[in-house]
Amino acid sequence: MQASSACFAAAAINPKKHADSVLALMSYTVWPDITASDLNIGSGGGEKQALSITQFGGGATVSKEVPIYLEGTMGYSRYDPQFVLSDGTETRKIPTKWNSLTATGGIGWDFSLYTDKWGGNLVLRPIANFMLGTMASDLRIGSYVFKRRTNADFDFLNGGRLNAYGLGGSLMLDYELFSKPQDIDVELRYSNMTLQSFSGTSEAVQGEANSQNLGLYLRRRAPISDWELLNKPLRYVMEGAHTEYLGEQRGQLGFNSLSSVGLGLELDSSDYDVFITRTRLVARYMFGNNTNGYGVGLAMSF
């Protein structure tokens, strides 16, 4: 049976609703969050759609004498929504693919609160954050279906774009202990940012979203017995993280929180004339309600 393309009508197309979700997805990549750094949600059949999120970044204080804190994060997500066209007797699924990229920066200041007898330092760190992001709709369907469609919804599906910026801030409590027996780092962080579409966004998908979460991160590094490489002890790394999503993000992807556990190794190259003093390789497992991810983290100290 042959059907004219003009006979097909939208059975369930609402790009604005789905694009609001994509803007919300950007909100999961704007913070340096280990639990969402490699997140995959399978389609599971039916109407549930595949989603993947990848993120990398980090932050550091310039020095004790200049306690300016700088951080940066880049995130990528892919969302595969399903749209359906129907002529009353036949339906066709439209295989779209939406890809988003975000870049976030932050600048803060360390206020020292307490130094314990082991040399550990507790600081309060307010941070101002900003974000730029873009999402593109990549339509993979024969042009015969859309050749007579000219409204804003179809224009967006066929190569449209959503551009967004975000402004917000974070407040962090950070405890750090650096010693010969072990290094300990504990961070408690509250983050809040509003994302807003701006110039260059397709007419059908303008909107805004909010990113708000509370995260806890713990890490311990210690030498492995008497093992040495590059004239320095080889260290193991153990870490854990938990993020509670708040506000609009809570339950948005089917979970209220995500957790992560990691185990890895750290190589110390500070005895050599290289600008990288430490290199860490950590394998991580992320999990939450109906959600899981595996990742490998590579970090370097200078």
C-alpha positions in Angstrom: 0.0 0.0 0.0 1.3 3.5 -0.9 0.2 6.5 1.1 0.7 10.1 0.1 2.9 12.2 2.4 0.1 14.8 2.5 -2.2 12.3 4.2 0.0 11.9 7.3 -0.7 14.0 10.3 0.9 14.4 13.7 -0.5 11.8 16.1 1.5 12.7 19.1 4.0 15.5 18.4 4.7 18.1 21.1 8.3 19.4 20.6 7.8 22.1 23.2 7.0 19.6 25.9 9.9 17.4 25.0 12.3 20.3 24.5 11.5 21.5 28.0 12.7 18.1 29.1 15.9 18.5 27.1 16.5 21.9 28.8 15.9 20.1 32.1 18.5 17.4 31.0 21.0 20.2 30.6 20.5 21.0 34.3 22.0 17.5 35.1 25.3 18.4 33.4 26.0 21.9 34.7 27.6 20.9 38.0 30.8 18.9 38.7 28.7 15.9 39.8 30.4 12.4 39.8 27.1 10.6 40.2 25.8 12.0 36.9 29.1 11.9 35.0 28.3 8.7 33.1 24.6 8.1 33.3 22.5 5.8 31.0 18.8 5.2 31.0 17.7 2.4 28.7 14.6 2.5 26.5 13.2 -0.6 28.1 10.7 -0.9 25.3 7.3 0.8 25.0 7.3 4.6 25.1 10.3 5.0 27.4 13.2 6.7 25.6 16.9 6.2 25.7 19.0 8.8 27.5 22.7 9.1 28.0 24.7 11.7 29.9 28.5 12.2 30.0 30.4 14.8 31.9 34.0 15.8 32.8 35.5 18.7 34.7 37.0 19.7 38.0 38.0 22.5 40.3 40.9 23.7 42.5 42.0 26.5 44.8 44.8 28.6 43.4 46.9 28.5 46.6 46.7 29.1 50.4 48.0 32.6 49.8 45.5 33.3 47.0 42.4 31.4 48.0 40.5 31.9 44.8 38.6 28.8 43.7 38.1 28.0 40.0 36.1 25.2 38.4 34.9 24.2 35.0 32.6 21.4 33.6 31.6 20.2 30.2 28.6 17.9 29.7 27.1 16.0 26.8 23.7 14.4 26.7 21.7 12.5 24.0 18.0 12.0 24.1 16.0 9.9 21.6 12.3 10.9 21.8 9.7 9.1 19.8 7.2 11.0 17.6 4.4 9.4 15.6 2.8 10.3 12.3 -0.5 8.7 11.2 -2.8 8.7 8.2 -5.6 7.1 10.1 -4.8 3.5 9.2 -0.9 3.5 9.2 1.5 5.0 11.7 5.2 5.8 11.4 7.6 6.4 14.2 10.0 9.3 13.6 13.6 8.4 14.7 14.8 11.8 16.1 18.0 12.3 18.0 18.6 15.3 20.3 22.1 16.1 21.3 23.0 18.8 23.9 26.4 20.3 25.0 26.9 22.5 28.0 29.9 24.3 29.5 29.9 25.7 33.0 32.4 27.9 34.8 32.6 29.0 38.4 34.7 31.3 40.6 34.7 31.3 44.4 36.6 32.2 47.5 37.8 30.0 50.4 37.0 31.2 53.9 39.0 29.1 56.4 36.9 28.1 59.4 39.0 25.6 61.3 42.3 23.8 61.3 42.6 20.6 63.4 45.6 19.1 65.2 46.3 16.8 62.2 46.6 19.7 59.8 43.2 19.3 58.2 41.5 22.5 57.1 37.7 23.2 56.9 36.7 26.0 54.5 33.5 27.6 53.5 33.4 28.3 49.8 30.7 30.4 48.1 30.9 30.1 44.3 29.3 32.1 41.5 28.4 30.0 38.4 27.5 30.6 34.8 26.6 28.2 31.9 26.2 28.2 28.2 24.6 25.3 26.4 23.0 24.2 23.1 20.8 21.4 21.9 20.3 20.4 18.3 17.5 18.3 16.8 18.9 15.7 14.3 16.0 14.3 12.3 16.7 11.0 10.5 13.6 10.4 8.3 12.8 10.5 4.6 11.9 14.0 3.4 8.7 12.7 1.8 7.1 12.7 5.3 7.8 16.4 6.0 8.1 18.0 2.6 4.8 19.8 3.0 5.1 20.6 6.7 6.1 24.2 7.4 4.9 25.0 10.9 7.3 25.8 13.8 7.0 22.4 15.4 8.1 20.5 12.3 10.8 23.2 11.6 12.3 22.4 15.0 12.3 18.7 14.5 14.0 19.1 11.1 17.3 20.6 12.3 16.1 23.0 15.0 18.2 24.3 17.9 17.8 25.3 21.5 20.4 27.7 23.0 20.5 28.3 26.7 22.4 30.2 29.4 22.4 29.8 33.1 23.2 31.9 36.2 23.4 30.7 39.7 25.7 29.8 42.6 26.9 27.2 45.1 27.8 27.0 48.7 30.4 24.4 49.8 31.8 23.1 53.0 35.2 21.4 52.2 37.4 19.5 54.6 40.9 18.6 53.3 43.7 16.7 55.1 47.0 16.1 53.3 49.5 14.0 55.2 52.0 11.2 54.7 49.7 8.4 56.0 46.7 9.5 54.0 44.8 12.2 52.3 41.1 12.9 53.0 38.7 15.1 51.2 35.1 15.6 52.2 32.8 18.1 50.4 29.2 19.0 51.1 27.7 21.3 48.4 24.4 23.0 47.7 23.9 24.3 44.1 21.2 26.3 42.4 21.0 27.6 38.8 18.2 28.8 36.5 18.6 28.0 32.8 16.9 30.2 30.1 16.7 29.9 26.3 17.9 32.9 24.4 18.6 34.2 20.8 19.0 31.5 18.1 16.4 29.2 19.7 13.7 27.8 17.5 10.3 29.5 18.1 8.6 26.3 19.2 10.9 25.4 22.0 11.6 28.5 24.1 11.5 28.0 27.9 13.4 27.7 31.1 14.4 25.2 33.8 15.9 25.1 37.2 18.9 23.0 38.5 19.0 22.4 42.3 20.8 19.7 44.2 22.6 18.8 47.4 25.7 16.7 47.1 28.2 14.8 49.4 31.6 13.7 48.2 34.2 11.6 50.1 37.7 10.5 49.1 40.6 8.7 50.8 44.0 8.2 49.3 46.7 6.1 51.1 49.9 4.2 50.2 49.7 0.5 49.2 52.1 -1.1 51.7 55.7 -0.6 50.4 54.9 -0.4 46.7 56.8 2.4 44.9 56.7 3.8 41.4 58.7 6.8 40.2 60.4 6.9 43.6 57.1 7.6 45.3 54.5 5.3 47.1 51.8 4.0 44.8 48.5 4.9 46.4 45.0 3.5 46.3 42.0 5.8 46.0 38.6 5.1 47.5 35.7 7.5 47.0 31.9 7.8 47.4 29.3 10.3 46.4 25.6 10.9 46.8 23.4 13.6 45.2 19.9 14.5 46.2 18.0 16.3 43.5 15.7 19.1 44.6 13.0 21.3 43.2 12.1 20.6 39.5 14.8 18.0 39.2 13.3 15.7 41.9 11.8 12.7 40.3 12.1 14.2 36.8 14.1 11.3 35.4 12.4 8.7 37.6 14.8 9.1 40.6 15.2 11.5 43.5 18.9 10.8 44.1 22.0 9.1 42.6 25.0 7.5 44.3 28.5 6.5 43.2 31.3 4.3 44.6 34.8 4.2 43.1 38.2 2.5 43.5 41.4 3.3 41.8 45.1 4.1 41.8 47.2 7.2 42.1 50.7 7.7 40.7 53.0 10.4 42.2 55.5 12.0 39.7 56.5 15.0 41.8 60.2 13.8 41.9 60.5 14.4 38.2 60.7 17.6 36.2 57.1 17.4 34.8 54.2 19.7 35.4 51.9 16.8 36.4 52.6 15.9 40.0 49.9 13.2 40.5 47.7 11.1 38.2 44.6 9.2 39.4 42.7 6.5 37.5 39.4 5.6 39.2 36.7 3.1 38.1 33.2 4.1 39.2 29.7 2.6 39.5 26.8 4.9 39.6 23.3 3.8 40.7 19.8 5.0 41.5 16.2 4.0 41.0 16.1 2.1 37.6 19.3 3.9 36.7 22.9 2.8 36.6 26.2 3.8 34.9 29.8 2.8 34.7 32.7 5.1 34.2 36.4 5.6 34.4 37.7 8.9 35.8 41.1 10.3 35.0 42.3 13.2 37.2 45.6 15.1 37.3 47.2 17.4 39.9 49.6 20.2 38.9 
